[in-house]
Amino acid sequence: MTHSAAIVPEWRARLEAAGLARAEVLLGRSPQEAGLAGSWQLLSKAGLGGRQRWRWELPAGDGGAPAVMYVKRYAGGGWQGLWDRVLRQGARCSRGRWEFEQSGRLLSAAIPAPPAVAFGEDMLGVLERRSVVILAAVPGDGLDRVWSAAVARGAAVTRGLARHDLAVRLGRFVSAFHQTGTCHRDLYLCHIFADLDEGGRRPPRFTLIDLARTFRPRWRRWRWIIKDLAQLDSSARLVGASRTDRLRTLRAYLGLERGEARVRWYARRIVRKSDSILRREARHGRCS
Protein backbone atom coordinates (compact mmCIF):
# COMPACT_ATOMS: atom_id res chain seq x y z
CA MET A 1 0.00 0.00 0.00
CA THR A 2 1.39 3.41 -0.94
CA HIS A 3 0.30 6.93 -0.09
CA SER A 4 1.29 9.99 -2.10
CA ALA A 5 0.23 13.59 -1.71
CA ALA A 6 1.26 17.11 -2.67
CA ILE A 7 0.19 20.71 -2.17
CA VAL A 8 1.48 23.30 -4.63
CA PRO A 9 3.79 25.76 -2.80
CA GLU A 10 1.78 28.90 -3.54
CA TRP A 11 -1.28 27.45 -1.78
CA ARG A 12 0.39 25.68 1.14
CA ALA A 13 0.16 28.56 3.66
CA ARG A 14 -3.45 29.32 2.73
CA LEU A 15 -4.56 25.71 3.12
CA GLU A 16 -2.65 25.28 6.38
CA ALA A 17 -4.37 28.38 7.75
CA ALA A 18 -7.69 26.71 6.91
CA GLY A 19 -6.62 23.53 8.74
CA LEU A 20 -5.40 21.40 5.83
CA ALA A 21 -1.69 20.71 6.23
CA ARG A 22 -1.86 17.35 4.39
CA ALA A 23 -4.15 16.63 1.47
CA GLU A 24 -4.41 12.92 2.36
CA VAL A 25 -6.56 13.89 5.37
CA LEU A 26 -9.47 14.13 2.92
CA LEU A 27 -9.06 10.54 1.71
CA GLY A 28 -10.98 9.08 4.62
CA ARG A 29 -12.87 12.04 6.03
CA SER A 30 -15.30 14.54 4.60
CA PRO A 31 -14.27 18.21 4.78
CA GLN A 32 -16.71 18.75 7.62
CA GLU A 33 -15.33 15.79 9.58
CA ALA A 34 -11.81 17.13 9.03
CA GLY A 35 -12.87 20.40 10.67
CA LEU A 36 -11.57 22.64 7.90
CA ALA A 37 -12.38 26.34 8.00
CA GLY A 38 -14.71 27.99 5.54
CA SER A 39 -18.07 27.04 4.06
CA TRP A 40 -18.75 23.73 2.33
CA GLN A 41 -21.39 22.58 -0.12
CA LEU A 42 -21.79 18.95 -1.17
CA LEU A 43 -22.42 18.78 -4.93
CA SER A 44 -24.31 15.75 -6.14
CA LYS A 45 -25.91 14.62 -9.37
CA ALA A 46 -26.88 11.39 -11.05
CA GLY A 47 -24.11 9.20 -12.41
CA LEU A 48 -21.31 10.10 -9.99
CA GLY A 49 -20.96 6.53 -8.74
CA GLY A 50 -18.15 6.40 -6.17
CA ARG A 51 -17.22 10.04 -6.73
CA GLN A 52 -17.94 12.88 -4.34
CA ARG A 53 -17.58 16.60 -4.93
CA TRP A 54 -17.62 19.65 -2.66
CA ARG A 55 -17.48 23.38 -3.22
CA TRP A 56 -15.18 24.93 -0.61
CA GLU A 57 -15.05 28.66 0.07
CA LEU A 58 -11.94 29.42 2.08
CA PRO A 59 -12.03 32.39 4.46
CA ALA A 60 -10.34 35.56 3.25
CA GLY A 61 -6.59 35.60 3.76
CA ASP A 62 -4.52 38.53 4.96
CA GLY A 63 -6.23 41.44 3.29
CA GLY A 64 -7.38 39.21 0.45
CA ALA A 65 -10.69 37.87 -0.81
CA PRO A 66 -12.22 34.46 -0.08
CA ALA A 67 -11.05 31.71 -2.44
CA VAL A 68 -13.31 29.11 -3.99
CA MET A 69 -12.04 25.55 -4.41
CA TYR A 70 -13.56 22.32 -5.65
CA VAL A 71 -12.70 19.06 -3.90
CA LYS A 72 -13.20 15.82 -5.85
CA ARG A 73 -12.82 12.44 -4.17
CA TYR A 74 -12.70 9.11 -5.97
CA ALA A 75 -13.30 5.71 -4.43
CA GLY A 76 -12.92 2.25 -5.93
CA GLY A 77 -14.28 2.14 -9.43
CA GLY A 78 -14.56 -1.63 -9.99
CA TRP A 79 -12.73 -3.73 -12.54
CA GLN A 80 -14.10 -1.80 -15.50
CA GLY A 81 -12.87 1.47 -14.00
CA LEU A 82 -9.51 -0.11 -13.18
CA TRP A 83 -9.05 -1.37 -16.74
CA ASP A 84 -10.03 1.99 -18.20
CA ARG A 85 -7.63 3.88 -15.92
CA VAL A 86 -4.69 1.55 -16.56
CA LEU A 87 -5.28 1.44 -20.33
CA ARG A 88 -5.88 5.16 -20.83
CA GLN A 89 -3.84 6.80 -18.09
CA GLY A 90 -1.35 4.20 -16.86
CA ALA A 91 -1.08 2.08 -13.73
CA ARG A 92 1.14 4.34 -11.69
CA CYS A 93 -1.36 6.92 -10.45
CA SER A 94 -4.91 7.43 -9.31
CA ARG A 95 -7.63 9.48 -10.96
CA GLY A 96 -7.09 12.29 -8.46
CA ARG A 97 -3.38 12.45 -9.20
CA TRP A 98 -4.01 12.21 -12.94
CA GLU A 99 -6.32 15.23 -12.83
CA PHE A 100 -3.75 17.12 -10.75
CA GLU A 101 -1.00 16.37 -13.28
CA GLN A 102 -3.15 17.02 -16.34
CA SER A 103 -3.97 20.48 -15.02
CA GLY A 104 -0.27 21.30 -14.86
CA ARG A 105 0.43 19.88 -18.33
CA LEU A 106 -2.35 21.85 -19.99
CA LEU A 107 -1.54 25.10 -18.22
CA SER A 108 2.11 24.67 -19.23
CA ALA A 109 0.91 24.36 -22.84
CA ALA A 110 -1.13 27.60 -22.45
CA ILE A 111 -4.47 25.72 -22.47
CA PRO A 112 -6.71 27.29 -19.79
CA ALA A 113 -7.68 24.68 -17.18
CA PRO A 114 -8.61 24.73 -13.48
CA PRO A 115 -5.37 25.23 -11.50
CA ALA A 116 -4.61 22.15 -9.41
CA VAL A 117 -3.96 22.97 -5.76
CA ALA A 118 -3.38 19.57 -4.12
CA PHE A 119 -3.91 15.83 -4.43
CA GLY A 120 -3.74 12.72 -2.26
CA GLU A 121 -3.94 9.05 -3.17
CA ASP A 122 -4.08 5.63 -1.52
CA MET A 123 -2.91 2.90 -3.93
CA LEU A 124 -2.58 -0.86 -3.51
CA GLY A 125 -0.42 -1.84 -6.46
CA VAL A 126 -2.43 -0.84 -9.50
CA LEU A 127 -5.64 -0.69 -7.45
CA GLU A 128 -6.89 2.76 -6.57
CA ARG A 129 -8.44 2.59 -3.11
CA ARG A 130 -9.14 6.31 -2.78
CA SER A 131 -7.87 9.58 -4.19
CA VAL A 132 -8.67 13.26 -3.88
CA VAL A 133 -7.83 16.38 -5.86
CA ILE A 134 -8.40 20.05 -5.04
CA LEU A 135 -8.84 22.51 -7.89
CA ALA A 136 -9.23 26.28 -7.84
CA ALA A 137 -12.44 27.69 -9.31
CA VAL A 138 -12.34 29.27 -12.76
CA PRO A 139 -14.45 32.11 -14.18
CA GLY A 140 -17.71 31.53 -15.98
CA ASP A 141 -20.01 28.52 -16.33
CA GLY A 142 -20.62 25.73 -18.80
CA LEU A 143 -20.88 27.11 -22.32
CA ASP A 144 -24.24 25.39 -22.87
CA ARG A 145 -25.77 27.21 -19.90
CA VAL A 146 -24.05 30.52 -20.63
CA TRP A 147 -25.13 30.46 -24.27
CA SER A 148 -28.74 29.48 -23.52
CA ALA A 149 -29.03 32.31 -20.98
CA ALA A 150 -27.56 34.81 -23.44
CA VAL A 151 -30.01 33.71 -26.16
CA ALA A 152 -32.95 34.01 -23.75
CA ARG A 153 -31.94 37.60 -22.99
CA GLY A 154 -31.36 38.46 -26.65
CA ALA A 155 -27.75 39.39 -25.89
CA ALA A 156 -25.62 41.04 -28.57
CA VAL A 157 -23.05 38.22 -28.44
CA THR A 158 -25.61 35.84 -29.94
CA ARG A 159 -25.89 37.85 -33.16
CA GLY A 160 -23.80 38.99 -36.09
CA LEU A 161 -20.03 39.34 -35.91
CA ALA A 162 -19.89 38.55 -32.17
CA ARG A 163 -21.58 35.18 -32.76
CA HIS A 164 -19.23 34.54 -35.68
CA ASP A 165 -16.21 35.39 -33.52
CA LEU A 166 -17.32 33.08 -30.70
CA ALA A 167 -17.69 30.11 -33.06
CA VAL A 168 -14.23 30.71 -34.53
CA ARG A 169 -12.56 31.10 -31.14
CA LEU A 170 -14.22 27.92 -29.87
CA GLY A 171 -12.83 25.95 -32.81
CA ARG A 172 -9.34 27.35 -32.26
CA PHE A 173 -9.52 26.59 -28.54
CA VAL A 174 -10.40 22.93 -29.12
CA SER A 175 -7.75 22.67 -31.84
CA ALA A 176 -5.08 24.02 -29.48
CA PHE A 177 -6.14 21.46 -26.88
CA HIS A 178 -5.90 18.56 -29.36
CA GLN A 179 -2.51 19.80 -30.55
CA THR A 180 -1.13 18.91 -27.10
CA GLY A 181 -1.74 15.26 -28.08
CA THR A 182 -4.59 14.98 -25.56
CA CYS A 183 -8.23 13.99 -26.05
CA HIS A 184 -11.06 14.51 -23.61
CA ARG A 185 -13.64 11.71 -24.09
CA ASP A 186 -16.37 13.95 -22.62
CA LEU A 187 -16.06 17.14 -24.65
CA TYR A 188 -19.59 18.47 -24.32
CA LEU A 189 -20.19 22.20 -24.02
CA CYS A 190 -20.84 21.79 -20.29
CA HIS A 191 -17.16 20.88 -19.87
CA ILE A 192 -15.98 24.06 -21.59
CA PHE A 193 -16.46 26.91 -19.16
CA ALA A 194 -17.09 30.27 -20.80
CA ASP A 195 -16.57 33.72 -19.37
CA LEU A 196 -18.77 35.60 -21.81
CA ASP A 197 -19.34 39.32 -22.30
CA GLU A 198 -22.94 39.34 -23.46
CA GLY A 199 -22.44 42.72 -25.10
CA GLY A 200 -19.76 41.22 -27.34
CA ARG A 201 -17.27 43.96 -26.42
CA ARG A 202 -14.48 41.54 -25.45
CA PRO A 203 -13.59 38.05 -26.68
CA PRO A 204 -14.97 35.02 -24.81
CA ARG A 205 -12.60 33.20 -22.47
CA PHE A 206 -12.76 29.41 -22.42
CA THR A 207 -11.50 26.95 -19.80
CA LEU A 208 -11.47 23.16 -20.14
CA ILE A 209 -12.75 21.31 -17.06
CA ASP A 210 -13.35 17.69 -15.97
CA LEU A 211 -9.78 16.66 -16.73
CA ALA A 212 -10.04 13.23 -15.09
CA ARG A 213 -11.19 11.69 -18.39
CA THR A 214 -8.47 13.24 -20.54
CA PHE A 215 -5.78 11.00 -21.97
CA ARG A 216 -3.14 10.82 -24.69
CA PRO A 217 -4.20 8.11 -27.16
CA ARG A 218 -1.42 5.86 -28.33
CA TRP A 219 -3.50 4.16 -31.04
CA ARG A 220 -6.33 5.28 -33.30
CA ARG A 221 -6.05 8.89 -32.17
CA TRP A 222 -8.22 10.00 -35.08
CA ARG A 223 -11.14 7.98 -33.63
CA TRP A 224 -10.94 9.86 -30.33
CA ILE A 225 -10.67 13.22 -32.05
CA ILE A 226 -13.84 12.51 -34.02
CA LYS A 227 -15.57 11.45 -30.81
CA ASP A 228 -14.56 14.70 -29.08
CA LEU A 229 -15.74 16.79 -32.03
CA ALA A 230 -19.01 14.86 -32.27
CA GLN A 231 -19.70 15.40 -28.57
CA LEU A 232 -19.05 19.11 -29.08
CA ASP A 233 -21.32 19.12 -32.14
CA SER A 234 -24.17 17.24 -30.46
CA SER A 235 -24.25 19.56 -27.46
CA ALA A 236 -24.06 22.61 -29.75
CA ARG A 237 -27.11 21.33 -31.63
CA LEU A 238 -28.99 20.99 -28.36
CA VAL A 239 -28.51 24.70 -27.56
CA GLY A 240 -29.62 25.83 -31.00
CA ALA A 241 -26.33 26.27 -32.85
CA SER A 242 -27.02 26.49 -36.57
CA ARG A 243 -25.34 24.46 -39.28
CA THR A 244 -23.40 27.60 -40.20
CA ASP A 245 -22.21 28.04 -36.61
CA ARG A 246 -21.01 24.45 -36.43
CA LEU A 247 -19.24 24.55 -39.79
CA ARG A 248 -17.58 27.80 -38.83
CA THR A 249 -16.25 26.16 -35.66
CA LEU A 250 -15.04 23.14 -37.62
CA ARG A 251 -13.27 25.27 -40.24
CA ALA A 252 -11.54 27.22 -37.47
CA TYR A 253 -10.55 23.93 -35.82
CA LEU A 254 -9.04 22.64 -39.07
CA GLY A 255 -7.63 25.99 -40.18
CA LEU A 256 -9.32 25.62 -43.58
CA GLU A 257 -11.52 27.81 -45.75
CA ARG A 258 -15.12 27.22 -46.80
CA GLY A 259 -15.70 24.57 -49.44
CA GLU A 260 -12.47 22.63 -49.01
CA ALA A 261 -12.95 18.88 -49.39
CA ARG A 262 -11.34 18.06 -46.06
CA VAL A 263 -13.98 20.13 -44.22
CA ARG A 264 -16.77 18.11 -45.83
CA TRP A 265 -14.94 14.85 -45.06
CA TYR A 266 -14.70 15.72 -41.36
CA ALA A 267 -18.23 17.14 -41.22
CA ARG A 268 -19.81 13.92 -42.56
CA ARG A 269 -18.07 11.76 -39.96
CA ILE A 270 -18.73 14.16 -37.10
CA VAL A 271 -22.44 14.50 -37.89
CA ARG A 272 -22.85 10.73 -38.23
CA LYS A 273 -21.37 10.26 -34.75
CA SER A 274 -23.24 13.29 -33.39
CA ASP A 275 -26.55 11.82 -34.58
CA SER A 276 -25.72 8.59 -32.75
CA ILE A 277 -24.88 10.48 -29.55
CA LEU A 278 -28.14 12.43 -29.65
CA ARG A 279 -30.20 9.26 -30.13
CA ARG A 280 -28.46 7.57 -27.20
CA GLU A 281 -28.61 10.57 -24.91
CA ALA A 282 -32.27 11.16 -25.62
CA ARG A 283 -32.71 7.95 -23.64
CA HIS A 284 -30.07 8.38 -20.94
CA GLY A 285 -29.48 12.12 -20.53
CA ARG A 286 -26.45 14.11 -21.67
CA CYS A 287 -23.34 15.64 -20.09
CA SER A 288 -22.41 13.37 -17.18
TIKOL-331003 format. One line per 8 residues: for each residue x, y, z of C-alpha. Coordinates in nm, 2 decimals. Layout:
BEGIN
X:Y:Z; ...
***
This chain:
BEGIN
0.00:0.00:0.00; 0.14:0.34:-0.09; 0.03:0.69:-0.01; 0.13:1.00:-0.21; 0.02:1.36:-0.17; 0.13:1.71:-0.27; 0.02:2.07:-0.22; 0.15:2.33:-0.46
0.38:2.58:-0.28; 0.18:2.89:-0.35; -0.13:2.75:-0.18; 0.04:2.57:0.11; 0.02:2.86:0.37; -0.34:2.93:0.27; -0.46:2.57:0.31; -0.26:2.53:0.64
-0.44:2.84:0.78; -0.77:2.67:0.69; -0.66:2.35:0.87; -0.54:2.14:0.58; -0.17:2.07:0.62; -0.19:1.73:0.44; -0.42:1.66:0.15; -0.44:1.29:0.24
-0.66:1.39:0.54; -0.95:1.41:0.29; -0.91:1.05:0.17; -1.10:0.91:0.46; -1.29:1.20:0.60; -1.53:1.45:0.46; -1.43:1.82:0.48; -1.67:1.88:0.76
-1.53:1.58:0.96; -1.18:1.71:0.90; -1.29:2.04:1.07; -1.16:2.26:0.79; -1.24:2.63:0.80; -1.47:2.80:0.55; -1.81:2.70:0.41; -1.87:2.37:0.23
-2.14:2.26:-0.01; -2.18:1.90:-0.12; -2.24:1.88:-0.49; -2.43:1.58:-0.61; -2.59:1.46:-0.94; -2.69:1.14:-1.11; -2.41:0.92:-1.24; -2.13:1.01:-1.00
-2.10:0.65:-0.87; -1.82:0.64:-0.62; -1.72:1.00:-0.67; -1.79:1.29:-0.43; -1.76:1.66:-0.49; -1.76:1.96:-0.27; -1.75:2.34:-0.32; -1.52:2.49:-0.06
-1.50:2.87:0.01; -1.19:2.94:0.21; -1.20:3.24:0.45; -1.03:3.56:0.33; -0.66:3.56:0.38; -0.45:3.85:0.50; -0.62:4.14:0.33; -0.74:3.92:0.04
-1.07:3.79:-0.08; -1.22:3.45:-0.01; -1.10:3.17:-0.24; -1.33:2.91:-0.40; -1.20:2.56:-0.44; -1.36:2.23:-0.57; -1.27:1.91:-0.39; -1.32:1.58:-0.58
-1.28:1.24:-0.42; -1.27:0.91:-0.60; -1.33:0.57:-0.44; -1.29:0.23:-0.59; -1.43:0.21:-0.94; -1.46:-0.16:-1.00; -1.27:-0.37:-1.25; -1.41:-0.18:-1.55
-1.29:0.15:-1.40; -0.95:-0.01:-1.32; -0.91:-0.14:-1.67; -1.00:0.20:-1.82; -0.76:0.39:-1.59; -0.47:0.16:-1.66; -0.53:0.14:-2.03; -0.59:0.52:-2.08
-0.38:0.68:-1.81; -0.13:0.42:-1.69; -0.11:0.21:-1.37; 0.11:0.43:-1.17; -0.14:0.69:-1.05; -0.49:0.74:-0.93; -0.76:0.95:-1.10; -0.71:1.23:-0.85
-0.34:1.25:-0.92; -0.40:1.22:-1.29; -0.63:1.52:-1.28; -0.37:1.71:-1.08; -0.10:1.64:-1.33; -0.32:1.70:-1.63; -0.40:2.05:-1.50; -0.03:2.13:-1.49
0.04:1.99:-1.83; -0.24:2.19:-2.00; -0.15:2.51:-1.82; 0.21:2.47:-1.92; 0.09:2.44:-2.28; -0.11:2.76:-2.25; -0.45:2.57:-2.25; -0.67:2.73:-1.98
-0.77:2.47:-1.72; -0.86:2.47:-1.35; -0.54:2.52:-1.15; -0.46:2.21:-0.94; -0.40:2.30:-0.58; -0.34:1.96:-0.41; -0.39:1.58:-0.44; -0.37:1.27:-0.23
-0.39:0.91:-0.32; -0.41:0.56:-0.15; -0.29:0.29:-0.39; -0.26:-0.09:-0.35; -0.04:-0.18:-0.65; -0.24:-0.08:-0.95; -0.56:-0.07:-0.74; -0.69:0.28:-0.66
-0.84:0.26:-0.31; -0.91:0.63:-0.28; -0.79:0.96:-0.42; -0.87:1.33:-0.39; -0.78:1.64:-0.59; -0.84:2.01:-0.50; -0.88:2.25:-0.79; -0.92:2.63:-0.78
-1.24:2.77:-0.93; -1.23:2.93:-1.28; -1.45:3.21:-1.42; -1.77:3.15:-1.60; -2.00:2.85:-1.63; -2.06:2.57:-1.88; -2.09:2.71:-2.23; -2.42:2.54:-2.29
-2.58:2.72:-1.99; -2.41:3.05:-2.06; -2.51:3.05:-2.43; -2.87:2.95:-2.35; -2.90:3.23:-2.10; -2.76:3.48:-2.34; -3.00:3.37:-2.62; -3.29:3.40:-2.37
-3.19:3.76:-2.30; -3.14:3.85:-2.66; -2.77:3.94:-2.59; -2.56:4.10:-2.86; -2.30:3.82:-2.84; -2.56:3.58:-2.99; -2.59:3.79:-3.32; -2.38:3.90:-3.61
-2.00:3.93:-3.59; -1.99:3.85:-3.22; -2.16:3.52:-3.28; -1.92:3.45:-3.57; -1.62:3.54:-3.35; -1.73:3.31:-3.07; -1.77:3.01:-3.31; -1.42:3.07:-3.45
-1.26:3.11:-3.11; -1.42:2.79:-2.99; -1.28:2.60:-3.28; -0.93:2.73:-3.23; -0.95:2.66:-2.85; -1.04:2.29:-2.91; -0.78:2.27:-3.18; -0.51:2.40:-2.95
-0.61:2.15:-2.69; -0.59:1.86:-2.94; -0.25:1.98:-3.06; -0.11:1.89:-2.71; -0.17:1.53:-2.81; -0.46:1.50:-2.56; -0.82:1.40:-2.61; -1.11:1.45:-2.36
-1.36:1.17:-2.41; -1.64:1.40:-2.26; -1.61:1.71:-2.46; -1.96:1.85:-2.43; -2.02:2.22:-2.40; -2.08:2.18:-2.03; -1.72:2.09:-1.99; -1.60:2.41:-2.16
-1.65:2.69:-1.92; -1.71:3.03:-2.08; -1.66:3.37:-1.94; -1.88:3.56:-2.18; -1.93:3.93:-2.23; -2.29:3.93:-2.35; -2.24:4.27:-2.51; -1.98:4.12:-2.73
-1.73:4.40:-2.64; -1.45:4.15:-2.55; -1.36:3.81:-2.67; -1.50:3.50:-2.48; -1.26:3.32:-2.25; -1.28:2.94:-2.24; -1.15:2.69:-1.98; -1.15:2.32:-2.01
-1.28:2.13:-1.71; -1.34:1.77:-1.60; -0.98:1.67:-1.67; -1.00:1.32:-1.51; -1.12:1.17:-1.84; -0.85:1.32:-2.05; -0.58:1.10:-2.20; -0.31:1.08:-2.47
-0.42:0.81:-2.72; -0.14:0.59:-2.83; -0.35:0.42:-3.10; -0.63:0.53:-3.33; -0.60:0.89:-3.22; -0.82:1.00:-3.51; -1.11:0.80:-3.36; -1.09:0.99:-3.03
-1.07:1.32:-3.21; -1.38:1.25:-3.40; -1.56:1.15:-3.08; -1.46:1.47:-2.91; -1.57:1.68:-3.20; -1.90:1.49:-3.23; -1.97:1.54:-2.86; -1.90:1.91:-2.91
-2.13:1.91:-3.21; -2.42:1.72:-3.05; -2.43:1.96:-2.75; -2.41:2.26:-2.98; -2.71:2.13:-3.16; -2.90:2.10:-2.84; -2.85:2.47:-2.76; -2.96:2.58:-3.10
-2.63:2.63:-3.29; -2.70:2.65:-3.66; -2.53:2.45:-3.93; -2.34:2.76:-4.02; -2.22:2.80:-3.66; -2.10:2.45:-3.64; -1.92:2.45:-3.98; -1.76:2.78:-3.88
-1.62:2.62:-3.57; -1.50:2.31:-3.76; -1.33:2.53:-4.02; -1.15:2.72:-3.75; -1.06:2.39:-3.58; -0.90:2.26:-3.91; -0.76:2.60:-4.02; -0.93:2.56:-4.36
-1.15:2.78:-4.57; -1.51:2.72:-4.68; -1.57:2.46:-4.94; -1.25:2.26:-4.90; -1.29:1.89:-4.94; -1.13:1.81:-4.61; -1.40:2.01:-4.42; -1.68:1.81:-4.58
-1.49:1.49:-4.51; -1.47:1.57:-4.14; -1.82:1.71:-4.12; -1.98:1.39:-4.26; -1.81:1.18:-4.00; -1.87:1.42:-3.71; -2.24:1.45:-3.79; -2.28:1.07:-3.82
-2.14:1.03:-3.48; -2.32:1.33:-3.34; -2.66:1.18:-3.46; -2.57:0.86:-3.28; -2.49:1.05:-2.95; -2.81:1.24:-2.97; -3.02:0.93:-3.01; -2.85:0.76:-2.72
-2.86:1.06:-2.49; -3.23:1.12:-2.56; -3.27:0.79:-2.36; -3.01:0.84:-2.09; -2.95:1.21:-2.05; -2.65:1.41:-2.17; -2.33:1.56:-2.01; -2.24:1.34:-1.72
***
